[in-house]
Amino acid sequence: MKSPLIVLLLSLNVSALAQPSQPGFRSAIQPSQPATGSATRALRPTDWVNPLLGTATLWDSADIGYKPTHRTWGAEVFPGSSVPNAMVQLSPVTQFHSGSGYQYEDTLIHGFIHTSKGHWNLGYVPFMPVTGQVSATDYASRYHHERETAHPGYYQVYLDRYGINAELTSTLRCAYHRYTFKNGDAAELVADLAQSNERVRSWSIQRESGHSFTGFQQAGEKIYFYAVSNRSIVSIDSLTGDGKIVPILHFADAAGPLELKIGFSFVSIENAKNNLKAEMLSKTFSQTRAAATNTWNQLLSKVQVTGGTDRDRRIFYSCLYRSFLWPALRSDVNGDFTDLGGKVVNKGFNYYTEPSLWDDYRNKLELLGLLSPKVTTDVIRSLIDKGQVTGFMPTFFHGDHASAFIAGAYSRGLKDYDVKEAYRLLLRNATVEGGTRPYISEYNDKGYVSTPDIAHPVIETKAKAGVTKTLEYAYDDYAVAQLAKALGDTANYRMLMGRTGNYKNVFDPTTRFMRGRLANGDWVGHFDPEYPYYEYMYREANAWQSSFFAPQDVQGLVALYGGKEGLENKLDSLFTLPWDGVEAYNISGFIGQYCQGNQPDHSVPFMYYFAGKQEKAQVILDSILHHFYGMGKEHLAYAGMDDAGEMSSWYVFNAIGFYTFSPADPKYIVSVPLFQKITFQAGNGKPFTIIRKGTGKKIVDITVGGKKIGDYMLEDSAIKAGLPMVIRTQ
């Protein structure tokens, strides 16, 4: 008997599928009142943002796809204060070494950290206000969500143990803490600098004057701080126990809240002090918070939506907000930064951390380029600078996707950087062993990265992820080839384009899956296309999720499946063959074998377009938009990790009706938006308007600038020119 989901998919009867009450799914975060201002004030984008969206964990097997034996990731984001792409992310920590450090179901707060991301790193410089008896191992406080609030640029929580109301706000490089103690309670601050999400190698803290203290923490990076208090510092003592030494600061008694203004730098204490003077020292808490809110409104207002439900708008603006927190700034107000070689340099641009390239090259970096082109340009400059230290363009986690990011940005008109140097480094990645692309010599020689012959591989088996590398390298070759063509390097353009078909070398026509090949050319035995691996044949995926990736040659991929009908049948099987209950980190939230909780197959729904079945793609897209954001009993989880904004950006693009199917190319694939009208302000271009006419899933007509387009592809130039797009559906 077919499941209701299968019947709905194949019949395209999506009315029930779109209902949050359908068994196995949960509705999204609920509408709420504006965060600030009077009831009569028009809502601003920040009023729709809930920074707590993405902080909850998934426990229900109906949501996850299997019965969990451990905590399943539900976005792993932080709820605290930040401004876009800032150095400082000021957020509560409920447990170290756990994603962003904050889990909604936890009941204790251990402090407030100043850097976060949503991965198992950072979490630098934790401070915790306390009063009364505490120890080196016992200073955490219970809290309740009823006395917790989060808005863009502001976080507040009541610490039950101490009766302290903690409020946080921030600027690019500075943090503002305001702690309201009960009358008569001593004001103290625990600075557990031996703690972070990373191994701490050294730390220091000292009083500089009556109202200021300084220090550093050396973990993966070395971060310096300079703090000024509105109360004098009586002493800095030590809490000891279980081999720990934890500093505790004692402040003089005074009326009103304890306020701390803290500047940070990855260069020096002196630079941290200068950052504080430039950004925060002369401002009040209210002024700082208002400035943060205004900064977010300026950015989020670049996308205005009309129509849709309150739920749609709240998730949309929460996802748009979440898309602009990473990469993080690392240079100071004077331009200084510490480069990858440990040297302090100043090169006239803002220096940023590496993007999470394996995750967010697919969509988030393109959204960043559209709405924050200056940040995007400086991110590319930062990547080039890192590459000049190591000799190779850096990557993140897997693949070589700075290639798609930079080639796509260049083709979309972002060119204010040394593109020839970027190309030189990317070409080295593609041709020289020992750099960003492991096994590149084998790939160049054989046309694929081989898989070792392992008799009984398991999910955790560590090997070469040869299938995924082959597929990704072939696309990365295509991306670098586009730069070669633009720069007139015909020989390397031809060489790279000749390798873009290497994806075919891991396609097994007998099983019709991308499958591992041994070094001798034989197919890997013991093949189960439903079984996922972290690093064996595939990277965090199974064969179903990995067998539709060739955006550089979609027609060639269609041919492998025997044409449009064969592709359609294969996709129908992908989205209807039930997940068999295998539990794996990172892999959750299924429609059949399709996994929304991880990145590898996020563009696969669009493959229906190339089978001539756009409306089937829309069934899947709408199901994902309606069901895989705002999940769980609190309506605060995603289907999986946000991965520095990728999951959020996926929602943003698909909610407004166009997506980066091939991020190296200056075009987007059009879908049916959630909203009736969207006004999109790309960079310094003219406002670009999207209008949806009709309520159906099938697109019958697309006009751009009043002219009908013959396919589903929207050119980037049309967005920049402000040519209105009308999407008619039935």
Secondary structure, 3 states (H helix, E strand, C coil): CCCHHHHHHHHCCCCCCCCCCCCCCCCCCCCCCCCCCCCCCCCCHHHHCCCCCCCCCECCHHHHCCCCCCCECCCCCCCCECCCCCCCCEEEECCCCCCCCCCCCCCEECEEECCCCCCCCCCCCCEEEECCCCECCECCEECCHHHEEEECCEEEEEECCCCEEEEEEECCCEEEEEEECCCCCCCEEEECCCCCCCCCCEEEEEEEECCEEEEEEECCCEEEEEEEECCCEEEEEEEEECCEEEEEEEECCCCCCEEEEEEEECCCHHHHHHHHHHHCCCCCHHHHHHHHHHHHHHHHCCEEEECCCHHHHHHHHHHHHHCCCCCCECCCCCCEEECCCCCEEECCCCCECCCCHHHHCCCHHHHHHHHCHHHHHHHHHHHHHHHHHHCCCCCCCCCCCHHHHHHHHHHCCCCCCCHHHHHHHHHHHHHCCCCCCCCHHHHHHHCCCCCCCCCCCCCCCECCCHHHHHHHHHHHHHHHHHHHHHCCCHHHHHHHHHHHHHHHHHEECCCCEECCECCCCCECCCCCCCCCECECCCCCECHHHHCCCCCCCHHHHHHHCCCHHHHHHHHHHHHHCCCCCCCECCECCEECCEECCCCCCCCHHHHHHHHCCHHHHHHHHHHHHHHCEEECCCCCEECCCCCCCHHHHHHHHHHHCEECCCCCCCEEEECCCCCCEEEEECCCCCEEEEEEECCCCCEEEEEECCEECCCCEEEHHHHHHCCCEEEEEC
